[in-house]
Amino acid sequence: MNNTQCMITVGVGDLKITQAPNALKTLLGSCIGIILYDPFNKIGGLLHIMLPKKNGSDAKITKYANTGLPYFIHRMVTSAGATRGALCAKIFGGAKMFETNGLLNIGESNEIEVRQILKEEGIRIVSSKTGGTKGYNIVFDTDTGEVTCRIFGEAIEIY
């Protein structure tokens, strides 16, 4: 991280969009962190979704893949000035954090929904690191487009 860079933390169910030289970071378990990046304009964002589909009257659309991801794409293009055709995605998280005895694996359900929406939107996933049983710590550098991923207890990897 260089000294002109600002590190922006993205909370659970939150969305942040910024541009170079800033960096975005979040912690993930069963949640999925979706990074959208326009490498030409060096505009990037990070959406931290908790669940695949919104149900009920929860007003926070960014907590859910099916409402948060289309909103994120729209904001990247209309508010942030990213070029729609230049957008690529990186996804992280979706760990199976709890033994659920055959019940729904939320991490896996999140990943399936995210991949489906990105496919429908025509946005290519250029890299991903998902699954497992441990938490993720990710840092996205909007200058280089690189994501530093640390899975607790494992070696740091760059995506």
Rosetta blueprint (number, residue, H / E / L):
1 M L
2 N L
3 N L
4 T L
5 Q L
6 C L
7 M E
8 I E
9 T E
10 V L
11 G L
12 V L
13 G L
14 D L
15 L E
16 K E
17 I E
18 T E
19 Q E
20 A L
21 P L
22 N L
23 A E
24 L E
25 K E
26 T E
27 L E
28 L E
29 G L
30 S L
31 C L
32 I E
33 G E
34 I E
35 I E
36 L E
37 Y E
38 D E
39 P L
40 F L
41 N L
42 K L
43 I E
44 G E
45 G E
46 L E
47 L E
48 H E
49 I E
50 M L
51 L E
52 P L
53 K L
54 K L
55 N L
56 G L
57 S L
58 D L
59 A L
60 K L
61 I H
62 T H
63 K H
64 Y E
65 A H
66 N H
67 T H
68 G H
69 L H
70 P H
71 Y H
72 F H
73 I H
74 H H
75 R H
76 M H
77 V H
78 T H
79 S L
80 A L
81 G L
82 A L
83 T L
84 R H
85 G H
86 A H
87 L L
88 C E
89 A E
90 K E
91 I E
92 F E
93 G E
94 G L
95 A L
96 K L
97 M L
98 F L
99 E L
100 T L
101 N L
102 G L
103 L L
104 L L
105 N L
106 I H
107 G H
108 E H
109 S H
110 N H
111 E H
112 I H
113 E H
114 V H
115 R H
116 Q H
117 I H
118 L H
119 K H
120 E H
121 E H
122 G L
123 I L
124 R E
125 I E
126 V E
127 S E
128 S E
129 K E
130 T E
131 G L
132 G L
133 T L
134 K L
135 G L
136 Y E
137 N E
138 I E
139 V E
140 F E
141 D E
142 T L
143 D L
144 T L
145 G L
146 E L
147 V E
148 T E
149 C E
150 R E
151 I E
152 F L
153 G L
154 E L
155 A L
156 I L
157 E E
158 I E
159 Y L
